[in-house]
Amino acid sequence: MSAKALRGFLTDRGFSRSARTGFELVVAGHHGRFPTERGFPAVCELESRDWQEHRIALLEHVLSWAGVDIDEVRGVQWSTPQVATVTGLVIAADWLGSNTDLFPLDAETAHDYDTRRRRALARIDLGDVWHPGPHPEQGWQRRFGLPESAELNPMQEAVVASAGPGLTVIEHSTGGGKTAAALMAAEKIAYEQGRTGVYMALPTRTVANAMYSAVTDWLSADTGDEPAATVAGLIHGKAESNARFADVAAHEVRGVDYNDWFHKKRGPLTPVAVGTIDHVLMCGLKTPHVVLRHIGLLSKVLVIDEIHSSDTYMESYLQALLSWCGALGVPVIALSATLSDARRQLLVDAYRHGQGHLPREVAPAGAASQITRVDSEGGITCTAVPAGVTSRAVACSLVGDEPDIEHVVDTVRARGGVVGLIADTVTRAQDWYERVSQLCAGVDVEVVLLHSRFTDADRAAREQDLVSRCGRGGVRPDKMIVVSTQVIEQALDLDFDYMVTDVAPVDSLIQRAGRVHRHAETRRPAVFATPRVDICGVDDARFARGVDRVYSPWLLLKTLQFLRGRDELDTAAGVVDAMDFVFNLPDTDSAFDPDIAELIDDARAAHDKETARLRALSRVSLLPDVTGTVSGLRQWSLSSTTADESVGAVRLPDGSVEVELAVDDSVDTLRIPAWWHTSAGLARWMTSRGVARVVPDDSGCFDLGRGPLRYSSEFGLQTAT
């Protein structure tokens, strides 16, 4: 109604259709969606002439009060990012201005707008923004909890020196200090550009929780005697259960604060935010009030960790996000230890597309440690930096289908050590755990199981315990066997003496091998003096059950060919060769053994077909091209697949959905794999608001339509037999 009234007002004052469209969409979109042309209400024709005249008089009063000369804006031509961000500002202003607690009816101050505004700001007390310093590398040891004798490594020095607006992609080996480098670079960029916030995007809730503690410590350790209380939020669905976040919200952490006004949809507006990557990926999706996420990024530096870890869906969403960042001029810092040339090219092309540039090939530096920069004008540089560690060789060998669990247990019982058994499927990990537990019954060997099908609370407790004991500075156990899935690959600071792992694409294997002898200062049993990874799950190009359902057989076959004839895996300098072979080498290369070469073509064809299918599905919920015309904004509301923020806006890699598991008078979130329940049930959950709740019986069993399941705090979710 207001938008249609504005259309008439602007038309009467000589605005062309293209000039008024942006103004109309800003007003029409303040409820969270941009309506179609048909969606413009016809109610103005039903209004009395008196009300129409009063509406125009009110609009003229507002323009006069704001000091707007209508003649000066008659020729304004809006871009898509401009309409989106101004709409976001209008939404935020509307939510504040329409709050009767902030603006109560008061006859004495009804027309004293300045007084009402000051009182409202005092009532809401949104807190302080981030005040970055000009020299983040000064006093960095204190801020990161390191001894004063600590020095920046060559990669960190290069990152801080080259930091600037645009896109920065940092590639460096695992455990090499990329996070500290990114935070220092973000602070330098923010100071130079006048930005007042940062968003740290992590792959999982658990990792986000750990990063929130690190970031709030970093803010709290400001070199000033009385640092400003920066508002810092934790952005994911279970933030309220995080102890550090609770302390911040209770104003118990020096230099850090939180205001619950930033809850839920207003979360992206938090000055400093640490959260899961889905909340920034939604910037590219047709979600209600998505423009609030856009303005949430405007004042920030965006840092994305483990940027290589995305499936086809998330890759499409990531491209959309980076295009919006490029269009809005949002600085982005991306981190990875294992980035293929294709993925690096994708990141660069997406950001430059938002800047308005055509694709241009990136010339990689060809080093394991390198920095790729896209500057504010679209210029590309890719520079090798001193790695600090030229080689980090981990001995490896292929050992067949199954690990020799009896030998592993016997060795740990006799010699001690912390050993990891990494399976590609949860079922396989549970089976290994049961076998290890039986062999360790009655002996002094700790056995731990970790995978994605524990409830949030159980998984977080296990991960935190492992990091506190097997991470840097932890009280290391004498004898421990950790049975896990690929959840240990990224962001968890774990150090194993020896590892047996299922075969996986080479980038995942490098991530896993990076957890072996991760910390040089760790004392180890003599039997594990040499870092070693044994690789199972494959026998003569035949993969163990379930392995080729988790990973593309095409990538597994190419990885298998890379491993044959090798007795070590270099997780530092050797990363480039490994990634080139698996992700860049043509499939027809004569290097392939005949038994694999015969399988490659079929595997690649199946891989390409499935990837194309998933890409088509992923694009359904994407926003129209950020570089398109303003009128394309009306397409944001045309799709019947508009994503809801509470369910499935960002598809998880395994297609799982969340349910609430009610046990012992408590409720916790549990992920159910898509293949474990009916498609009808999945559709029902994905289209409903909220999360389905299940109540197990006395034996821990429940049924989702495809047979009974059982949950226990020891094994997690299992098929009930």
N, C-alpha and C positions, 0 to 999 in steps of 0.2 A: 504494500500500500504506500509506504513512504517512498520507495524507489519509483513507483509510477507517478506519484505527485512530483518528485524531483525531476522526472523526465519532462513533464509538462512545464515546470518552472524553467528548466534549462532551454527547452525548445523555444519558449516565448522570448528568451533573451538572446537568441541567435546562435546557440550552440549547434554544431553539426552533429550528425548521428555518431560519428566516430569519436568526437570530442566528449560527448556526454556519456558514452557507454561505460567508461571507467568509473565515473561518479555513480551511475546507476548500480553497477555491480558491487561497489563498495557498500552502498547502503543496503542493497538486496541481500548481500552475503553475510550480514552481521549475525544471522542466526546459525551460521556454520556451514551453509551450502550456498552455492550460486544457482539461482533458479534458471530454468529455461525461459525462453520468450513466452511460451504458453503458461508458464508459472506465474507471470506477473498478474497480480489480482486485478479484477475489474471493479473492485469495491468503490473506487473514486467516482465512478459514474452513478453510484447509488447514494453518494453523500449529498448533503444539502449544500447549496451555494455558500451559505454562511460558514460552514465548517471548512470548505475549501479555501475561502478567503482567509480564515484564521490560520490555517496551515501555512499558507504562503507568507502571511505576516510574521509567523513564528520563525520561519526559515530566514526571512530577511533580517529579523532581529539577531539571530545566531550569527549570521554572516557579518553583521555590523559589529557585534560584540567581539568576534574573533579578528576583526580588522581585515576581512577579505574583500578585495575589490573584484567583483564578478568579471569585469572586463579583462583583468590580468590573467584569468585562468580559462578564458574562453577557448584559447587555442591549445590547451594542454592535450598532449597525446600520451596515453597510458601504455606502459608495457605490462606483460603478464606478471612479472615479479612485483612491479609497483602496486598493481591492483591487489595481489595476494597479501602483501605485507601491510598495506594501508588498511585492508579489511581486518587483518589480525589485530592491528592497533585499535580499530573501532570496536571489535569484540571485547578486547581487554578493558577498554574505557567504558563500554556499556555494562560489563559485569561489575565494575567498580561503581559507576554512577547510578546504577539502578538498585544498589544495595541500600536499603532503608536504614540499616544500622550505621552505615557510614554517612548517609545523607538523610537524617531524620527531618520530618516536616517541622519547620521553625519559622514562624511568621516574621520574627525580627531579622533574620538573616536570609530570607527567601531570595532576595536579589543581590545579596553580598556574596558573589561567587568566590572571591578570594578567601574570605573567612571560612566558608563551608569547605573549600578544598583543603585548607590547612588543617582544619579539625578532622577531616576524613583521613588525611595522611597520618595524623597523630594517632587516630583510633586503630588503623590497620597496621601501622608500624612494620612495613615490609622489610626492614633491615637494610644492611649495606651491601653494595655491590663489591666485586673484587677490585682491588687496587694493585695492579701488577707493578713490580719494580723495574728500573731500567737495566739492572745488571743481575740477572737471575743466577749467573754462575758464581757470584760472590756469596759466600756463606752457604753454599749448596750442601756441604757436608752436614751442617746442623739441620737443615730442612729435610734431608732425607735420612736422618738418623745414622750417619756414618762418622767415623773418627776424623778429626781435623787433618790427619795425615793423608786421607784419601785424595786421589787426584782424578780428574776427568780422563776417561780413556780417549783414544784418538777419534773414535766414532762420535762420542758425545761432543768433543771440541768442534768437530766439523759440522755437526747438526746445529749447534748454537750459533756458530759463525755464519752459516748459510741461511738461518731462519728468516723468513719473510712472508709477505702475503701470497696467496695462491695455494697450490697443492704441493705438499712435501711428502714423499714416500721414502721411508727409512727401512732399509733392508740390512739386517745384522743377525748374527747367530743368537741362538737361545741363551738367555742368561747374561746377555752382553750390556745391559743397562739402557735398553731402548726407552723404557717408560720414563726414567729420569731425564733422558735427553729430550723426549717429547714435551715434558712439563716445562723444562727450562726454555725450549724453543717457543712453546705456547705463551709463556710469560713475556718473552722478548717481543714477539709479534703483537701481543695485546698492548703492551706499553707503547710501542711505536705507532700503533693504529688507533689508540684510544678505546680499545675494547675492554669490557668490564666483566667478562665471564669466560668459562671454559666448559666444554662437555666432554667427558671421558666415556667413550662407548666401548663396552666389553661384550664378549660372546655369551656369557652365562651370568645368572644371578649370583652364584657363589663367587665368581671372579670379581663381579661388580662390588660385592660386599667387602672383599679384601682390598680392592682398589679404593673404596670409600674411606676405609681406615687410613690408607696410605696418603690419600689426598688431603684429608682433614688434618692429619699430622703435619703434612707439608704446609698447609695454611696456618696451622697453629704455631709452627716454628718460625714464623716471620721474624726477620732480623730486628724489627722494631720492638721497643720495650712494651708498648701497648698497641698491638696490631688491631686494626679495625675488625669488627665481628662480621666476617663475610658470610652471607647466606649460602649454605651448601646443602643440596638435597640428594637423596638416593632415589633413583628413578627405576623402580621395577615393582611388580605386583606384590612382593612380600617385604617391602622396605620396613614396614612397621615392626617386623619381628627381628630386625637387626639391632644388636645391642649398642653399637657405636652411633647409629642414627638416633636411637632413643636418647642417648646422652646428649647429642647435639641439640635435639628438639627440646630437651629439658634445660638448655643453656648451661651445660656443665663442662663444655670443652672450650678452652681459651681460644679466642680469636675466631670462633666458628659459631654460627647460629642457624636457625631455621624457623620459618613461619608457615603454618599449615594452610595459608592462603594458596601456596604453590602446590597443593595436593591435586592429584589426578590430572585433568586436562591442562591445568595451569603449571604442571610440573616442568615442562620445557622452558618456562620463563624464569626458573630459578637461576640466579647469577652463576653459581658453580654447581654443576650437575654431574654425578657419576651414575651411570645406569647401563642397562642392557641395550644392545645395538638396535633392537626393534623399535625403540621409541624415536630414534632419528631416521630409521628407514621409512617410518610412516610419513615423513616429509614428502615422499614421492607417491603416496597412495591416496585413493579417494576415501578418506576418512572424514567424518564430521569435524569441523573446526581445525582442519589441517593447517590453516593459515596461522594459527597460534604457534604451531611448531616452527613455521618459517620465521616469525618474528623472534622466537626464542633463540634461533641461531644467529640472528643479525648482529648481536652484540658479543658473540662468542668466538673462540677458537675451538674447532671440533677436532678431537683426537680419537682415532679409531684403531684399536689394538686388534692384532690377529686378523688383519683384513683379508688374508687368503682363505679364511675358514668360512666359506659360504657355498650353499648349493645353488641350483639353477634359479630358484625363486629369489633367494636373497641377492644373487648377482644382478638380476633385473632391477630389484629395489635399490640396490647400491648405486647402479648407474643413474637411476632417477634422482637419488639423493645428491650425488656429486654434481649432476647437471644443475640442480637448484642451488647448490653451494657456489658453483661457478658463476651463475647468473646473479646471485645476491652478493658476491664478493666475500663469502665466508671463507676464512683460511682453514685448511684441512691438513692434518698431519696423520698419515697412515703408517702403521707399523707391521712388519712381518719378518720372519726368519726364512720363509720359504715361499717366494713369490715367483711365479712363472712369467716369462716374457709376455704371454697372452694376457694374463691378469693385470700386469703393470700397464700394458697398452690400453686395456679397457678402462682403468682408472683415469689415465691421462686423457683419453678421448672424451670420456663423460664430463670431466671437469671443463675441458676446453670447449665442449659443445655448449655448455651453459654460458660460457664467455662469448659465444658467437663465432667460434672458429671451426673450420673443417678438420677432420682427422689428419694427423701427421705422425709418421712412424717415429717411435722412440728408438734411439740408438743406445742400447744398454751398455753400461761400463764394463760388463763382463766380470764383475768381482762379486764375492760373497757379501761384502759390505759396500753399499753404494747408496747415494742419495739422489732421487729423481725430483726435480723441481719444475713446476709450472708456475711462472710468475703471473703478476696481475695483468700482463698484456698477452698472455698465452705462449710466451717463449718457453722452450723445453731445454733443460740441461740434465744430464745423468752423469754423476761423478763418482768414481771409486774413492773410497776413503780407507785409511789404514785400518786394518781389521783388529790390530792388537794381537790376535792369535792367528797365525798364518795357517795352521793346520790343527784339527782336533779329530784325530782318527779314532774310530770305534771299531774294534774287530767284529766281524759278522760272518754268519754262515747260514745256509739253508739246512734245516734239520728235519724236514718231512711234515707230515700232516699234524701230528700231535706233539706237544712238548713232553720231555722226559721228566714228568713231575716227581717220580720217585727219586731220581738223581738230584733234582733241585732240593727236595726236602732233606735228603741225607746230607748234602753238602752244607746247608744252612745249620742243621742240627749239630754237625761236627765242627764246623769252622766259624759259624756266625755270619753276619752280614744282613743287608737289606736288599731283597730281590723283588723284582716286578715281573708278574705274568700278565701280559696284556692281550686280551681277546677282542675280536672284532664284533662279536654279538654278546648280548646280555646273557642269553641262554648258555652259551659256551663258557662265559666267565663264571656263571653260577655252578656249572658242572665241575670246572677246574677247582673252584673254591671248596666244593663239597669233598672232592678227592684229597686236596691238600689238608683240609681240616681233619679228615679221618686219619691221615698219616701222621698228623701232628698231635693227635689226641694223647694227652698225658705227658707231653714234652714241653720244654720251655721255648717254643717258637710261636710268636704272635702271628695270627693270620687275619688279614683285613680284606673285605670285599667292597669294591666301589664301582658303581655304574649309574646310569641315568634313571633307573626305575625304582629308586628309593623316593620316599616323600622328601619334600624340600628340607624339612628339619633334619631328617636322618642323614641325608646326603651332605648337608652343610656341616653337621657335626663331624662326620667322618673325614671330610676334606680338611676342615680346620685342624683336627687332631693330627692328620698325616703331615700337613705343612708345618705344624708346630714341632714335630718330632723329626721329620725327614727333610725339612727345609733348612735354609741357611741359619745357623745359630741355634738350631733346635737340639733338644736332648735326645740324641739318636738311640734307638733301641739296639740291643745287641743282636737279636735274631728276629727277623720279621720277613714275612712273605706277603706282598700286596698283590691281590688278584683284581684286575680292573679292566674296563673297556677303554676306548679312546678318549674318555673324559679327562684323562691325565695329560693329554697331548699339549694343551695350551694353558698358559697363564698360571698354572700351579707350580710353585717352587718346590719341586721334589727331586731328591738325589738318590738314585739306586746304585748299588755296587755291581749289579748284573741284571740283565733283562732277557726274557723270552717273550717274543711278540708274534702275533699273527701277521701275515703279510698284509701290506696296505700300499696305497700309492706312495711314491718315493718321498713326497713332501711330508706325509704323515709319519713315515718311518724316521725321517730326519728329526722331526719334532720329538718322537718317542726316544730316539737315541740321544737327544740332547738332555734327557733326564738321567743318563748314565754318567757317573763321575762328573756331575754338574758343578760341584764345588771342590776346588783343588785342595782346600784345607781339610777336607774330611779324611779321617783315619779309617782305613779299610782292612779287612782280613787279607792275608797274603794271597789266598786263593783267588781273590778278586782284584789283584793289583793292576791288572790290565782291563781297561773298559771293554765290555763285550756285550753284543746283542745277538742272540740266536733267533732266527726267523722261521716260524712254522706256519701251518695253515695251508700248505701247498705241497703237492707230491706230483712231480712230473707234469706241471702245468694244469693239474686238476686241483681245484681249490676246495678247502674244507666247507662243510655244509654251512650255508648262510653267509660266508665271507663275500662271495660275488653278488650277494643281494645288497650288501652294505656299500660296496664300492664297484665302480664300473669295471667289468672284466677287461676292457680295453686298456685302462690305466694299470690294472694289476699285471696284465701280460707284459706290458712295456717295462714296468718296474722289475718283473721277474727276469727279463732279458738283461736289464741293467745290472742286476745283482749277480748273475751267473758269471763265474770266473773271478769274482772279487772276494777278497778276504777282509775288507774293511770298508767302512762308511765314514767319509769325512764330513762332519757336521759344520765345518767352518768353510775353508777354502773349496771343498769339494761340492758345495751346494749348487754352484752354477752348472757344473758338468752333469750332475744328477738331474736337475730340473730341465736342462737342455735335452737330454736323452729322452726323458719320459714325455715331456710336454711339447717339445719343439721338433724332434727328429721325425722326418717323414716315415710313415708306416711301411713304405716299400723299400726302405733302406736295406742294403744287403747284410747289415750287421745282425739281423735277426736269425736265430737258429731255425731250421726248417720246421720243427715241431711247433714253434710259436708262430712263425710266419704264416702258416696255414690257418691259424686261428684269428690272426690280427684283423683281417679284412671283415670277417663277420662280426667280430666284437666292435670294431669301429663303426660299422653300419648301424648296429643296434644302439650304440652309444649316441650317435648323431640323431637317430630317430627319436629316442627318448628325450634328449636334450631339447630338440625342436618342439616336441609336444609340451614339455614343461615350460619352455619360454613363452609359448603361445598362451598357456594358462596364466602365467605370472603377469602378463601384460594387461589382463582384463581389469585389474584393480589399479593400474598405474594412472597417474594424472596425465593429461595431455602434455605435449612437449612444452617445456618452459620457454622455448624460443618462439612459440606459435603466437597467433594473434590473440588479442584480448577477448574477442568473441568466443574463442575456444574454451574460456573458463566456464561457459554454460554447459560444456560437456562433462564437467565434474559431477553433475547430478543426474546425468542421463542413464548411467549404468545401473542395472538392477543388482549388481554385485558390489555396490558400495560397501567398503569394509567397515565393520564396527570395531572400535578400539578395544572392546572387552573380549572379543573372541576372534581369533584367527586373522587379524589384520596382517600379520606377518607369519607366514607358514613356517613351522619348524622343519628342520632338514629331514626328519624321519616321518613327518606327517602326523605326529602325535597330537593328542588333545589333553587338556587338563581336566581332572575330576577332583572333587574334594573327598578325601577318605576320612570318615568319622570313626575314630577308635578311642575307647576309654575316655569318653567325655571331651575329647579334643578333636579338632579338625585340621587336617594338613593337606597340601596339594600334592597330587600324584599324576605323573604323565602316563597315559595309556597309548601304546602304539596303534596306529591306524589299522594295521592288519589284524589286530586282536578283537575288534568289534565290528559290528555290521556297518555297512555304508549308510544305512538309514539312521542308525544311532549317531554316527559321525555327523551326518548332515543336520540332525536335530540339535546336537551340541554346538555346531559351528554357526548356526543361524539363530540360536537363542541367546538371550542376555544372561550373563552370569555363568556359573560353572555348575555342572551336574554333581550331585552329592551321592555317594554310595556308602552303605553301612554294612560292613562284613558281619558274618555270623560269628559264633563263639570260636570257630576254628580258623577264623581269618579269611574265609572264602566269600566271594560275591560273584555275580554273573552280569555281564553286559550284553548278553544276547548271542554269544558265540561259545559258550562253555564257561565253566567256573574258573576263577582266578583266585590266587591266595597271596596275601601280603604278610610279610613278617619283617621285623626290624633287622634280622640277620641276613636274609636272602634278598629282600626287596620283593618286587612283584614277580610271581611265577604262575605258570599254568598249573592248576590243581589237578592232581592225578589220584 
